[in-house]
Every structure is written in C-alpha cells, then in structure tokens.
C-alpha cells in the first residue's frame, strides 16, 4: 500500500465593528486583543487535527473539494492496548515491551496523557518517575519513566480530558509518540498567516483571520502506540 495524507485548511476569522474600534475599553483596543486570543484558538484547532483528524475528502462540491488531514490516532494503529479499567505497573511494562520492539530512531518516546492516566502513573511508579528540567523540555512539565525497554517522557495533555459531549471521549487515553517519526507539513506558502482587512467593501468595520493549510506525516506506525480504557 502507498500511505498518503491530505492537507486541511483551518480558518479562524474575527471582526471588529466600526463602533467597537472607536470605543474605549478597560482591556484596550479590541482588534489587538482579538488577534492574541484568536491566535491561541487557531493553534488549538491545529493541535486537534494532529490528535483526532481523520483523512477524508468531501466532493459534494466538485469545484471546491474539502480535504481533511489524518492525525495521530488514525495512523498509529499498531500498538493499541486497552487497559480495560485499572492500570497496573505490569501492564505498563507489557505495553512498553511492544512500544520499543521497533526502535526506528531512539529508545525514547513522548507520552501525552489525559489527567486520569497521569494520576495513575504518579501513584504506580512514583519511585521511578523523575522530573525533567524545563530547559530540557521546551518549558513543559515533563516526567521521565525509565524501563529496561526504554524511556517515556510523560506530560499531561488537556485536549484529551473532555472528549465529546456524548461521553465517548479520551479521558482514559495515553498517546506514545516517537517525535522523530512525525512531522508538520504545510502546503507551500500556506503555513500560518494573519490575513488582514478581508472584510467585504460594505462592512462597517474590519475583519481579519488566521489561515493555515496543514497536513501531518506519521511514519512507521510500529514505533508509536495508544493506550486506552484506563479508569483508575
């Protein structure tokens, strides 16, 4: 088979009316404030694609097809482990044995976990967890779990916490990633940009938007892994 992925257009528009622009606010002018807030929202939307994106193409409109990029969960299907409730240290070791069976780049993995699995790991293996200095972990709070199979760098990922409103969320998930085998790919000249003054000519105000056309490259599914079903 020949694996492939699409790039997906992500847009975050925002506008300020003429009245808002000329009003005094305790928080300062609205347009600069919105630019800062919406830039964060835009990056969160991009991060959602790497976690939950599903590769697809909508050809309902043949002139303007919509493409959706596949994310980590749609590609990392080789080392799936359902912990089925209470996670034990022996099960973590068993999962790590599979994770490190193929070592395409190194004997380390980055684990993004929901809050509940983080708490369970803290209680299970407190003596084996070491806090990594922030200057070595891009400012993130990361703990290091050392095993004879390899080393996990573990951090909490808040986008895994809430899940869907139906309750079928990701609160019991851990995602093990080999960072050397995953890449951010954007279409040429379509990396994140702030497009200014895109409002219609008759709009009483101004409109800007952040726009990114991005896809994800996930190589060697055997070196990644997903742990699910953790309830305690």
C-alpha positions, 0 to 999 in steps of 0.5 A: 500500500502507498500511505498518503495524507491530505492537507486541511485548511483551518480558518479562524476569522474575527471582526471588529465593528466600526463602533467597537474600534472607536470605543474605549475599553478597560482591556484596550483596543479590541482588534489587538486583543482579538488577534492574541486570543484568536491566535491561541484558538487557531493553534488549538484547532491545529493541535486537534487535527494532529490528535483526532483528524481523520483523512477524508475528502468531501466532493459534494462540491466538485469545484471546491473539494474539502480535504481533511488531514489524518492525525495521530490516532488514525495512523498509529494503529499498531500498538493499541492496548486497552487497559480495560479499567485499572492500570497496573505497573505490569501492564505498563511494562507489557505495553512498553515491551511492544512500544520499543520492539521497533526502535526506528530512531531512539529508545525514547518516546513522548507520552501525552496523557489525559489527567486520569492516566497521569494520576495513575502513573504518579501513584504506580511508579512514583519511585521511578518517575523523575522530573525533567528540567524545563530547559530540557523540555521546551518549558513543559512539565515533563516526567521521565519513566525509565524501563529496561525497554526504554524511556517515556517522557510523560506530560499531561495533555488537556485536549484529551480530558473532555472528549465529546459531549456524548461521553465517548471521549479520551479521558482514559487515553495515553498517546506514545509518540516517537517525535522523530517519526512525525512531522508538520507539513504545510502546503507551500506558502500556506503555513500560518498567516494573519490575513488582514482587512478581508472584510467585504467593501460594505462592512462597517468595520474590519475583519481579519483571520488566521489561515493555515493549510496543514497536513501531518506525516506519521511514519512507521506506525510500529514505533508509536502506540495508544493506550486506552480504557484506563479508569483508575 
